[in-house]
Amino acid sequence: MNRISKRISAFTALAISAAALSLPAQAGCLTGAAVGGVAGHVAGKHGVIGAAGGCAVGHHMAKKKEKEKAQQQAAQNGQQK
């Protein structure tokens, strides 16, 4: 495979994976994949592996942030009663 077709394949796989996720998870996955892809490419032409890892980390961080936000709202609702 040449360089362009590898990139197209990676982008297509990423797009399909992102479409399967919910909206908040997409934001974390897409952001993480972008950062991980660039980092992987700079680290030694491992952009696809970096994008996959970045997506996983971004998804985890987005869920963690969502959970913390829900806990803060619950705490505020408890104080208002």
CNS distance restraints for C-alpha pairs under 8 A (distance, minus, plus):
assign (resid   1 and name CA) (resid   5 and name CA) 6.30 0.50 0.50
assign (resid   1 and name CA) (resid   6 and name CA) 6.36 0.50 0.50
assign (resid   2 and name CA) (resid   6 and name CA) 6.33 0.50 0.50
assign (resid   3 and name CA) (resid   7 and name CA) 6.41 0.50 0.50
assign (resid   4 and name CA) (resid   8 and name CA) 6.20 0.50 0.50
assign (resid   5 and name CA) (resid   9 and name CA) 6.00 0.50 0.50
assign (resid   6 and name CA) (resid  10 and name CA) 6.10 0.50 0.50
assign (resid   7 and name CA) (resid  11 and name CA) 6.03 0.50 0.50
assign (resid   8 and name CA) (resid  12 and name CA) 6.03 0.50 0.50
assign (resid   9 and name CA) (resid  13 and name CA) 6.15 0.50 0.50
assign (resid  10 and name CA) (resid  14 and name CA) 6.11 0.50 0.50
assign (resid  10 and name CA) (resid  48 and name CA) 6.23 0.50 0.50
assign (resid  11 and name CA) (resid  15 and name CA) 6.03 0.50 0.50
assign (resid  12 and name CA) (resid  16 and name CA) 6.18 0.50 0.50
assign (resid  13 and name CA) (resid  17 and name CA) 6.14 0.50 0.50
assign (resid  14 and name CA) (resid  18 and name CA) 6.03 0.50 0.50
assign (resid  15 and name CA) (resid  19 and name CA) 6.15 0.50 0.50
assign (resid  16 and name CA) (resid  20 and name CA) 6.54 0.50 0.50
assign (resid  17 and name CA) (resid  21 and name CA) 6.92 0.50 0.50
assign (resid  18 and name CA) (resid  26 and name CA) 5.62 0.50 0.50
assign (resid  18 and name CA) (resid  29 and name CA) 7.01 0.50 0.50
assign (resid  18 and name CA) (resid  30 and name CA) 7.13 0.50 0.50
assign (resid  19 and name CA) (resid  26 and name CA) 7.53 0.50 0.50
assign (resid  21 and name CA) (resid  25 and name CA) 6.03 0.50 0.50
assign (resid  21 and name CA) (resid  26 and name CA) 5.81 0.50 0.50
assign (resid  22 and name CA) (resid  26 and name CA) 6.01 0.50 0.50
assign (resid  23 and name CA) (resid  27 and name CA) 6.52 0.50 0.50
assign (resid  24 and name CA) (resid  28 and name CA) 6.66 0.50 0.50
assign (resid  24 and name CA) (resid  62 and name CA) 6.85 0.50 0.50
assign (resid  24 and name CA) (resid  63 and name CA) 7.88 0.50 0.50
assign (resid  25 and name CA) (resid  29 and name CA) 5.95 0.50 0.50
assign (resid  25 and name CA) (resid  58 and name CA) 7.94 0.50 0.50
assign (resid  25 and name CA) (resid  59 and name CA) 5.29 0.50 0.50
assign (resid  25 and name CA) (resid  62 and name CA) 6.25 0.50 0.50
assign (resid  25 and name CA) (resid  63 and name CA) 7.04 0.50 0.50
assign (resid  26 and name CA) (resid  30 and name CA) 5.77 0.50 0.50
assign (resid  26 and name CA) (resid  59 and name CA) 7.36 0.50 0.50
assign (resid  27 and name CA) (resid  31 and name CA) 6.06 0.50 0.50
assign (resid  27 and name CA) (resid  58 and name CA) 7.97 0.50 0.50
assign (resid  27 and name CA) (resid  59 and name CA) 7.86 0.50 0.50
assign (resid  27 and name CA) (resid  62 and name CA) 7.63 0.50 0.50
assign (resid  28 and name CA) (resid  32 and name CA) 5.94 0.50 0.50
assign (resid  28 and name CA) (resid  55 and name CA) 6.98 0.50 0.50
assign (resid  28 and name CA) (resid  57 and name CA) 7.96 0.50 0.50
assign (resid  28 and name CA) (resid  58 and name CA) 4.26 0.50 0.50
assign (resid  28 and name CA) (resid  59 and name CA) 4.71 0.50 0.50
assign (resid  28 and name CA) (resid  60 and name CA) 7.67 0.50 0.50
assign (resid  28 and name CA) (resid  61 and name CA) 6.89 0.50 0.50
assign (resid  28 and name CA) (resid  62 and name CA) 5.14 0.50 0.50
assign (resid  29 and name CA) (resid  33 and name CA) 5.81 0.50 0.50
assign (resid  29 and name CA) (resid  54 and name CA) 7.05 0.50 0.50
assign (resid  29 and name CA) (resid  55 and name CA) 4.04 0.50 0.50
assign (resid  29 and name CA) (resid  56 and name CA) 6.53 0.50 0.50
assign (resid  29 and name CA) (resid  57 and name CA) 7.51 0.50 0.50
assign (resid  29 and name CA) (resid  58 and name CA) 4.83 0.50 0.50
assign (resid  29 and name CA) (resid  59 and name CA) 4.90 0.50 0.50
assign (resid  30 and name CA) (resid  34 and name CA) 6.09 0.50 0.50
assign (resid  30 and name CA) (resid  55 and name CA) 6.31 0.50 0.50
assign (resid  30 and name CA) (resid  58 and name CA) 7.49 0.50 0.50
assign (resid  31 and name CA) (resid  35 and name CA) 6.34 0.50 0.50
assign (resid  31 and name CA) (resid  54 and name CA) 7.80 0.50 0.50
assign (resid  31 and name CA) (resid  55 and name CA) 7.33 0.50 0.50
assign (resid  31 and name CA) (resid  58 and name CA) 6.51 0.50 0.50
assign (resid  32 and name CA) (resid  36 and name CA) 5.79 0.50 0.50
assign (resid  32 and name CA) (resid  51 and name CA) 7.06 0.50 0.50
assign (resid  32 and name CA) (resid  53 and name CA) 7.84 0.50 0.50
assign (resid  32 and name CA) (resid  54 and name CA) 4.13 0.50 0.50
assign (resid  32 and name CA) (resid  55 and name CA) 4.69 0.50 0.50
assign (resid  32 and name CA) (resid  56 and name CA) 7.40 0.50 0.50
assign (resid  32 and name CA) (resid  57 and name CA) 6.39 0.50 0.50
assign (resid  32 and name CA) (resid  58 and name CA) 4.36 0.50 0.50
assign (resid  32 and name CA) (resid  59 and name CA) 7.53 0.50 0.50
assign (resid  33 and name CA) (resid  37 and name CA) 5.67 0.50 0.50
assign (resid  33 and name CA) (resid  50 and name CA) 7.11 0.50 0.50
assign (resid  33 and name CA) (resid  51 and name CA) 4.01 0.50 0.50
assign (resid  33 and name CA) (resid  52 and name CA) 6.18 0.50 0.50
assign (resid  33 and name CA) (resid  53 and name CA) 7.16 0.50 0.50
assign (resid  33 and name CA) (resid  54 and name CA) 4.43 0.50 0.50
assign (resid  33 and name CA) (resid  55 and name CA) 4.43 0.50 0.50
assign (resid  33 and name CA) (resid  58 and name CA) 7.35 0.50 0.50
assign (resid  34 and name CA) (resid  38 and name CA) 6.31 0.50 0.50
assign (resid  34 and name CA) (resid  51 and name CA) 6.28 0.50 0.50
assign (resid  34 and name CA) (resid  54 and name CA) 7.30 0.50 0.50
assign (resid  35 and name CA) (resid  39 and name CA) 6.14 0.50 0.50
assign (resid  35 and name CA) (resid  51 and name CA) 7.22 0.50 0.50
assign (resid  35 and name CA) (resid  54 and name CA) 6.53 0.50 0.50
assign (resid  36 and name CA) (resid  40 and name CA) 5.85 0.50 0.50
assign (resid  36 and name CA) (resid  47 and name CA) 7.19 0.50 0.50
assign (resid  36 and name CA) (resid  49 and name CA) 7.98 0.50 0.50
assign (resid  36 and name CA) (resid  50 and name CA) 4.33 0.50 0.50
assign (resid  36 and name CA) (resid  51 and name CA) 4.55 0.50 0.50
assign (resid  36 and name CA) (resid  52 and name CA) 7.38 0.50 0.50
assign (resid  36 and name CA) (resid  53 and name CA) 6.50 0.50 0.50
assign (resid  36 and name CA) (resid  54 and name CA) 4.34 0.50 0.50
assign (resid  36 and name CA) (resid  55 and name CA) 7.46 0.50 0.50
assign (resid  37 and name CA) (resid  41 and name CA) 6.03 0.50 0.50
assign (resid  37 and name CA) (resid  46 and name CA) 7.55 0.50 0.50
assign (resid  37 and name CA) (resid  47 and name CA) 4.27 0.50 0.50
assign (resid  37 and name CA) (resid  48 and name CA) 6.03 0.50 0.50
assign (resid  37 and name CA) (resid  49 and name CA) 7.25 0.50 0.50
assign (resid  37 and name CA) (resid  50 and name CA) 4.61 0.50 0.50
assign (resid  37 and name CA) (resid  51 and name CA) 4.03 0.50 0.50
assign (resid  37 and name CA) (resid  52 and name CA) 7.76 0.50 0.50
assign (resid  37 and name CA) (resid  54 and name CA) 7.17 0.50 0.50
assign (resid  38 and name CA) (resid  42 and name CA) 6.15 0.50 0.50
assign (resid  38 and name CA) (resid  47 and name CA) 6.21 0.50 0.50
assign (resid  38 and name CA) (resid  50 and name CA) 7.39 0.50 0.50
assign (resid  38 and name CA) (resid  51 and name CA) 7.73 0.50 0.50
assign (resid  39 and name CA) (resid  43 and name CA) 5.98 0.50 0.50
assign (resid  39 and name CA) (resid  47 and name CA) 7.12 0.50 0.50
assign (resid  39 and name CA) (resid  50 and name CA) 6.52 0.50 0.50
assign (resid  40 and name CA) (resid  44 and name CA) 6.41 0.50 0.50
assign (resid  40 and name CA) (resid  45 and name CA) 6.22 0.50 0.50
assign (resid  40 and name CA) (resid  46 and name CA) 4.62 0.50 0.50
assign (resid  40 and name CA) (resid  47 and name CA) 4.37 0.50 0.50
assign (resid  40 and name CA) (resid  48 and name CA) 7.33 0.50 0.50
assign (resid  40 and name CA) (resid  49 and name CA) 6.76 0.50 0.50
assign (resid  40 and name CA) (resid  50 and name CA) 4.42 0.50 0.50
assign (resid  40 and name CA) (resid  51 and name CA) 7.29 0.50 0.50
assign (resid  41 and name CA) (resid  45 and name CA) 4.11 0.50 0.50
assign (resid  41 and name CA) (resid  46 and name CA) 4.97 0.50 0.50
assign (resid  41 and name CA) (resid  47 and name CA) 4.24 0.50 0.50
assign (resid  41 and name CA) (resid  50 and name CA) 7.44 0.50 0.50
assign (resid  42 and name CA) (resid  46 and name CA) 7.87 0.50 0.50
assign (resid  42 and name CA) (resid  47 and name CA) 7.88 0.50 0.50
assign (resid  46 and name CA) (resid  50 and name CA) 6.13 0.50 0.50
assign (resid  47 and name CA) (resid  51 and name CA) 5.96 0.50 0.50
assign (resid  48 and name CA) (resid  52 and name CA) 6.21 0.50 0.50
assign (resid  49 and name CA) (resid  53 and name CA) 6.21 0.50 0.50
assign (resid  50 and name CA) (resid  54 and name CA) 5.85 0.50 0.50
assign (resid  51 and name CA) (resid  55 and name CA) 5.98 0.50 0.50
assign (resid  52 and name CA) (resid  56 and name CA) 6.41 0.50 0.50
assign (resid  53 and name CA) (resid  57 and name CA) 6.24 0.50 0.50
assign (resid  54 and name CA) (resid  58 and name CA) 5.81 0.50 0.50
assign (resid  55 and name CA) (resid  59 and name CA) 5.95 0.50 0.50
assign (resid  56 and name CA) (resid  60 and name CA) 6.22 0.50 0.50
assign (resid  57 and name CA) (resid  61 and name CA) 6.13 0.50 0.50
assign (resid  58 and name CA) (resid  62 and name CA) 6.08 0.50 0.50
assign (resid  59 and name CA) (resid  63 and name CA) 6.26 0.50 0.50
assign (resid  60 and name CA) (resid  64 and name CA) 6.14 0.50 0.50
assign (resid  61 and name CA) (resid  65 and name CA) 6.08 0.50 0.50
assign (resid  62 and name CA) (resid  66 and name CA) 6.12 0.50 0.50
assign (resid  63 and name CA) (resid  67 and name CA) 6.12 0.50 0.50
assign (resid  64 and name CA) (resid  68 and name CA) 6.24 0.50 0.50
assign (resid  65 and name CA) (resid  69 and name CA) 6.17 0.50 0.50
assign (resid  66 and name CA) (resid  70 and name CA) 6.29 0.50 0.50
assign (resid  67 and name CA) (resid  71 and name CA) 6.26 0.50 0.50
assign (resid  68 and name CA) (resid  72 and name CA) 6.23 0.50 0.50
assign (resid  69 and name CA) (resid  73 and name CA) 6.25 0.50 0.50
assign (resid  70 and name CA) (resid  74 and name CA) 6.14 0.50 0.50
assign (resid  71 and name CA) (resid  75 and name CA) 6.15 0.50 0.50
assign (resid  72 and name CA) (resid  76 and name CA) 6.17 0.50 0.50
assign (resid  73 and name CA) (resid  77 and name CA) 6.11 0.50 0.50
assign (resid  74 and name CA) (resid  78 and name CA) 6.18 0.50 0.50
assign (resid  75 and name CA) (resid  79 and name CA) 6.35 0.50 0.50
assign (resid  76 and name CA) (resid  80 and name CA) 6.33 0.50 0.50
assign (resid  77 and name CA) (resid  81 and name CA) 6.74 0.50 0.50
